[in-house]
Amino acid sequence: MKKLFGFAIAALMSCFLAVACGQTSSTAPTNGDPTASTGNLTNIPIGIAFAQTSNVALLGQEGVAGAKIAEEYFNKQGGINGTPIRLVFQDTAGDEQGAINAFNTLISQDKVVGIVGPTLSQQAFGADPIAERAGVPVIAASNTAKGIPQIGKYISRVSAPVAVVAPNAIDAALKINPQIKKVAVFYAQNDAFNKSETGTFQETVKQKGLDIATVQTFQTTDTDFQSQVTNAINVKPDLVIISGLSSDGGNLVKQLRELGYKGLIIGGNGLNTSNLLPVCKALCDGIIIAQAYSPELDNPINNDFRKLYKEQNKKEPPQFSAQAFTGVQVFVEALRTLDKTTKLNTLALPDLRTQLNNTLLTGKYITPIGEISFTPEGEIDQKQFFVAQIKMDADGNSGRFTFLQ
Ligand code: 1QQ
């Protein structure tokens, strides 16, 4: 009787997952045979929750591009031991409520096995607790604030924290100009990531024996920075460090240069996109940004990823695309591993989600961002970091991230 009940659940489940896929299966239904292979599932839905609208889309659309490449790439390899994955995209827009809505839809309506996202840490602090309560694994692919994996046991990340990435930018600035003494710090005070990042920058500045000559605050929605820029220029800084997002950050850089600041500028992770270039144009030239990815990292999967990205976009892949690809890759490889021990279509969705989370946390992955693994808490263990500097072309309309040694 108990066994029969188990079979009934399994039958319901394989139907459940197949229905969740929103397509009809091309193969005959299994009538709930729990020993049947995952070939009987139409596909395996994985949620992608990035900002596709609002100012935050300047960052989120790079995540979308990386995830799409991963879907095509892993499905060409046969997906999950023969069953394709299907990415379900829900737009988080730019705020917490947008991310919460996207997560709720992915979890309850789209019935995904796990979620890659959201774009901002600020959104993660609002939306991740929902996934945690529902027992749905979340892999953050661009959340770098302190405290993300600590939200809960279903939350991990492939985006290394600013605490380990950002200090590299200060080392690079000091290498370019060893005379730096006075530093002006700017940060957006309405955003969790930027508050976390400026904490790291300010601690590092002090550790290096440099002076924080002024700290100026703004909002990610601001466009006019005249008063903060004037305050900063008055203290005659040798280095400016900005923690903001790309639209506000780009305008701030522009106004710093227009009002006469000539020294080095470090931008944080929120400025880490070539979508910044149309905002500050020629005045973006020279911005230093720490990187958790280099297109030149030489391993087979990065070489494949780089080639596919370049074919589609005619430029080098950015960090947020590589991290999103990596998030999907971790789900794919963990699903393959799990399916080898327990056929996925024998698991009810809640069990599948839980076992997927347990499996992904114990794996080792060779990815476009290098070899990675997770601490038991879900924090990424990543080996290599880089620093890039923006070089604008003479016309001021195009430019690129060049990597420093
Ligand atoms: C965070 C970030 C963003 C700037 C990435 C898009 O690092 O919010 O944590």
Residues whose N, C-alpha, C, O or C-beta is under 5 A from the ligand:
A	BS01	1QQ	L59 T119 L120 S121 Q122 S142 N143 T144 A145 F193 N269 G270
